[in-house]
Amino acid sequence: MKYENFETLKKNSDFRRVYSRRRSFANKYLIMYVLENGTDTVRLGVSVSKKVGNSIVRHRLARLIREAFRLNSGNVKRGMDIVVVARDGLKGKSYYETEEAMIYLLNQHKLLL
């Protein structure tokens, strides 16, 4: 799927490649893994475990994460694969708390322009 400024990771092999580099930062709500992809596009993968909640909860969290990334993707360094993993603490949080957590992690990885 292609959004305005980024594409999505879908294949398990893509996710595993990003995980294998082990460049990650985390906070109470999210874990973010990053890997350079050698292209000019930013690709986002979102992972929400069944431990976090039922399918309704998991899909809501995935939508919040994607939307927070979409609205900030214009300021993100190009050529990166980013995997965001939702933690149990994100359940029940608002969009603004999700966006704040994401911006914090993007700053940690020095990905914001």
Backbone as CSV, one residue per row, in Angstrom:
resi,resn,N_x,N_y,N_z,CA_x,CA_y,CA_z,C_x,C_y,C_z
1,MET,0.847,-1.181,0.000,0.000,0.000,0.000,0.890,1.240,0.000
2,LYS,0.525,2.236,-0.749,1.330,3.458,-0.815,0.534,4.619,-0.234
3,TYR,1.091,5.267,0.762,0.501,6.465,1.333,1.173,7.660,0.685
4,GLU,0.968,8.827,1.227,1.526,10.039,0.617,3.050,10.002,0.514
5,ASN,3.731,9.844,1.622,5.185,9.959,1.621,5.910,8.678,2.000
6,PHE,5.184,7.579,2.144,5.846,6.343,2.550,5.085,5.131,2.037
7,GLU,5.794,4.003,2.033,5.189,2.731,1.661,5.139,1.860,2.911
8,THR,4.455,0.717,2.817,4.364,-0.165,3.976,5.157,-1.441,3.731
9,LEU,5.718,-1.968,4.808,6.372,-3.279,4.769,5.285,-4.321,4.976
10,LYS,5.305,-5.375,4.176,4.293,-6.413,4.317,4.887,-7.802,4.522
11,LYS,6.016,-8.068,3.883,6.592,-9.413,3.922,7.296,-9.685,5.240
12,ASN,7.133,-10.903,5.737,7.794,-11.334,6.957,9.309,-11.188,6.807
13,SER,9.836,-11.467,5.621,11.285,-11.371,5.401,11.769,-9.930,5.557
14,ASP,10.947,-8.954,5.128,11.308,-7.544,5.307,11.376,-7.181,6.787
15,PHE,10.372,-7.635,7.550,10.353,-7.370,8.988,11.576,-7.999,9.650
16,ARG,11.874,-9.262,9.306,12.994,-9.967,9.921,14.328,-9.297,9.609
17,ARG,14.470,-8.755,8.388,15.709,-8.080,8.012,15.924,-6.843,8.899
18,VAL,14.848,-6.093,9.153,14.960,-4.900,10.006,15.260,-5.308,11.448
19,TYR,14.574,-6.355,11.949,14.822,-6.834,13.320,16.269,-7.302,13.487
20,SER,16.815,-7.940,12.459,18.136,-8.563,12.585,19.243,-7.545,12.836
21,ARG,19.059,-6.300,12.403,20.067,-5.273,12.624,20.112,-4.807,14.077
22,ARG,19.034,-5.018,14.806,18.979,-4.702,16.242,19.211,-3.237,16.585
23,ARG,18.918,-2.310,15.649,19.001,-0.882,15.990,17.626,-0.467,16.479
24,SER,17.456,-0.401,17.786,16.120,-0.097,18.299,16.185,0.831,19.502
25,PHE,15.099,1.570,19.656,14.865,2.365,20.856,13.431,2.090,21.285
26,ALA,13.143,2.271,22.559,11.798,1.975,23.051,11.403,2.986,24.115
27,ASN,10.099,3.102,24.308,9.551,3.846,25.434,8.384,3.025,25.991
28,LYS,7.542,3.639,26.821,6.453,2.884,27.451,5.473,2.298,26.456
29,TYR,5.316,2.959,25.300,4.244,2.601,24.374,4.698,1.897,23.110
30,LEU,5.908,2.197,22.636,6.348,1.694,21.334,7.791,1.210,21.374
31,ILE,8.122,0.313,20.437,9.499,-0.066,20.147,9.702,0.245,18.674
32,MET,10.813,0.888,18.325,11.064,1.245,16.930,12.400,0.668,16.479
33,TYR,12.346,-0.136,15.407,13.532,-0.696,14.773,13.757,0.045,13.467
34,VAL,15.036,0.311,13.122,15.349,1.095,11.929,16.490,0.441,11.159
35,LEU,16.376,0.499,9.821,17.418,-0.020,8.943,17.426,0.798,7.662
36,GLU,18.607,1.161,7.172,18.676,1.859,5.882,18.325,0.878,4.784
37,ASN,17.512,1.338,3.793,17.088,0.421,2.738,17.733,0.694,1.386
38,GLY,18.567,1.720,1.288,19.277,1.971,0.051,18.438,2.565,-1.063
39,THR,17.218,2.977,-0.769,16.367,3.618,-1.772,16.060,5.035,-1.313
40,ASP,15.150,5.691,-2.021,14.771,7.053,-1.646,13.417,7.077,-0.939
41,THR,12.890,5.907,-0.577,11.573,5.852,0.055,11.688,5.455,1.516
42,VAL,10.685,5.846,2.271,10.563,5.423,3.657,9.515,4.325,3.672
43,ARG,9.837,3.211,4.311,8.873,2.113,4.400,8.576,1.840,5.872
44,LEU,7.292,1.750,6.188,6.855,1.557,7.574,6.192,0.201,7.728
45,GLY,6.584,-0.514,8.763,5.921,-1.750,9.145,5.381,-1.585,10.552
46,VAL,4.161,-2.065,10.783,3.544,-1.950,12.104,3.238,-3.356,12.611
47,SER,3.618,-3.630,13.848,3.377,-4.935,14.443,2.672,-4.748,15.788
48,VAL,1.545,-5.440,15.949,0.813,-5.403,17.215,0.514,-6.848,17.596
49,SER,1.091,-7.305,18.684,0.964,-8.694,19.117,-0.432,-9.003,19.655
50,LYS,-0.793,-10.266,19.602,-2.072,-10.696,20.180,-2.099,-10.488,21.689
51,LYS,-0.923,-10.393,22.312,-0.855,-10.155,23.755,-1.427,-8.789,24.126
52,VAL,-1.443,-7.864,23.153,-1.906,-6.498,23.425,-3.424,-6.440,23.553
53,GLY,-4.136,-7.257,22.789,-5.593,-7.227,22.878,-6.242,-7.984,21.733
54,ASN,-7.572,-7.898,21.665,-8.281,-8.584,20.594,-8.097,-7.846,19.277
55,SER,-8.669,-8.361,18.205,-8.405,-7.803,16.872,-8.863,-6.355,16.748
56,ILE,-9.944,-6.005,17.427,-10.443,-4.628,17.359,-9.416,-3.672,17.966
57,VAL,-8.893,-4.040,19.123,-7.877,-3.220,19.800,-6.618,-3.143,18.949
58,ARG,-6.162,-4.298,18.430,-4.924,-4.329,17.639,-5.038,-3.474,16.382
59,HIS,-6.157,-3.555,15.678,-6.322,-2.766,14.464,-6.400,-1.267,14.768
60,ARG,-7.037,-0.908,15.877,-7.104,0.505,16.264,-5.701,1.049,16.529
61,LEU,-4.895,0.272,17.250,-3.534,0.717,17.549,-2.701,0.835,16.275
62,ALA,-2.856,-0.111,15.363,-2.110,-0.062,14.101,-2.504,1.181,13.298
63,ARG,-3.795,1.504,13.294,-4.255,2.703,12.572,-3.700,3.973,13.211
64,LEU,-3.693,4.020,14.549,-3.135,5.186,15.243,-1.661,5.378,14.899
65,ILE,-0.908,4.287,14.901,0.527,4.364,14.609,0.744,4.828,13.171
66,ARG,0.013,4.237,12.223,0.160,4.631,10.818,-0.207,6.098,10.596
67,GLU,-1.266,6.547,11.242,-1.700,7.937,11.075,-0.681,8.897,11.682
68,ALA,-0.161,8.575,12.862,0.854,9.421,13.490,2.086,9.503,12.595
69,PHE,2.448,8.382,11.981,3.603,8.392,11.086,3.297,9.179,9.814
70,ARG,2.115,8.986,9.260,1.739,9.665,8.008,1.824,11.182,8.162
71,LEU,1.292,11.690,9.274,1.262,13.132,9.478,2.651,13.719,9.747
72,ASN,3.602,12.883,10.128,4.958,13.358,10.394,5.967,12.863,9.363
73,SER,5.524,12.110,8.358,6.453,11.473,7.420,7.181,12.477,6.533
74,GLY,6.630,13.668,6.365,7.318,14.681,5.582,8.611,15.140,6.222
75,ASN,8.741,14.930,7.534,9.938,15.361,8.270,10.904,14.218,8.554
76,VAL,10.628,13.030,7.997,11.449,11.854,8.294,12.505,11.670,7.215
77,LYS,13.726,11.343,7.650,14.839,11.095,6.737,14.470,9.992,5.744
78,ARG,14.770,10.206,4.461,14.427,9.253,3.406,15.357,8.041,3.431
79,GLY,14.918,6.964,2.787,15.768,5.781,2.617,15.855,4.892,3.837
80,MET,14.770,4.812,4.612,14.789,4.006,5.832,13.637,3.014,5.844
81,ASP,13.894,1.827,6.398,12.839,0.885,6.743,12.629,1.027,8.247
82,ILE,11.387,1.249,8.648,11.070,1.462,10.062,9.999,0.467,10.462
83,VAL,10.250,-0.288,11.529,9.239,-1.189,12.077,8.875,-0.668,13.461
84,VAL,7.582,-0.454,13.677,7.085,0.028,14.962,6.276,-1.095,15.602
85,VAL,6.650,-1.458,16.820,5.960,-2.506,17.565,5.204,-1.844,18.708
86,ALA,3.903,-2.108,18.779,3.082,-1.531,19.845,3.254,-2.356,21.122
87,ARG,3.403,-1.668,22.228,3.464,-2.336,23.529,2.095,-2.282,24.189
88,ASP,1.916,-3.108,25.204,0.644,-3.194,25.917,0.219,-1.849,26.503
89,GLY,1.192,-1.011,26.870,0.892,0.288,27.465,0.160,1.240,26.539
90,LEU,0.233,0.992,25.222,-0.420,1.879,24.253,-1.934,1.706,24.242
91,LYS,-2.390,0.568,24.725,-3.822,0.284,24.716,-4.582,1.355,25.505
92,GLY,-5.589,1.935,24.893,-6.407,2.940,25.564,-5.848,4.353,25.514
93,LYS,-4.698,4.535,24.880,-4.101,5.871,24.797,-4.666,6.630,23.594
94,SER,-4.565,7.943,23.644,-5.113,8.783,22.581,-4.135,8.883,21.417
95,TYR,-4.621,9.488,20.333,-3.769,9.729,19.167,-2.572,10.594,19.553
96,TYR,-2.791,11.619,20.373,-1.725,12.557,20.716,-0.618,11.880,21.519
97,GLU,-0.992,10.971,22.414,0.022,10.243,23.178,0.814,9.311,22.255
98,THR,0.118,8.710,21.281,0.776,7.832,20.312,1.760,8.641,19.474
99,GLU,1.317,9.808,18.993,2.177,10.653,18.161,3.391,11.128,18.955
100,GLU,3.177,11.503,20.201,4.269,11.972,21.056,5.321,10.871,21.244
101,ALA,4.853,9.646,21.483,5.761,8.512,21.659,6.543,8.251,20.377
102,MET,5.867,8.366,19.223,6.539,8.125,17.947,7.581,9.201,17.651
103,ILE,7.240,10.456,17.881,8.180,11.549,17.627,9.407,11.411,18.526
104,TYR,9.197,11.009,19.766,10.313,10.794,20.688,11.274,9.747,20.116
105,LEU,10.731,8.628,19.618,11.582,7.558,19.091,12.258,7.970,17.778
106,LEU,11.551,8.709,16.934,12.175,9.204,15.700,13.353,10.122,16.041
107,ASN,13.208,10.927,17.083,14.313,11.793,17.528,15.469,10.966,18.064
108,GLN,15.174,9.896,18.805,16.212,9.030,19.344,17.066,8.423,18.218
109,HIS,16.390,8.029,17.133,17.084,7.449,15.974,17.690,8.525,15.062
110,LYS,17.485,9.799,15.401,17.964,10.934,14.590,17.406,10.881,13.166
111,LEU,16.099,10.577,13.052,15.462,10.467,11.754,14.653,11.700,11.372
112,LEU,14.405,12.600,12.324,13.638,13.796,11.990,14.556,14.855,11.388
113,LEU,14.078,15.474,10.332,14.877,16.506,9.654,14.757,17.835,10.380
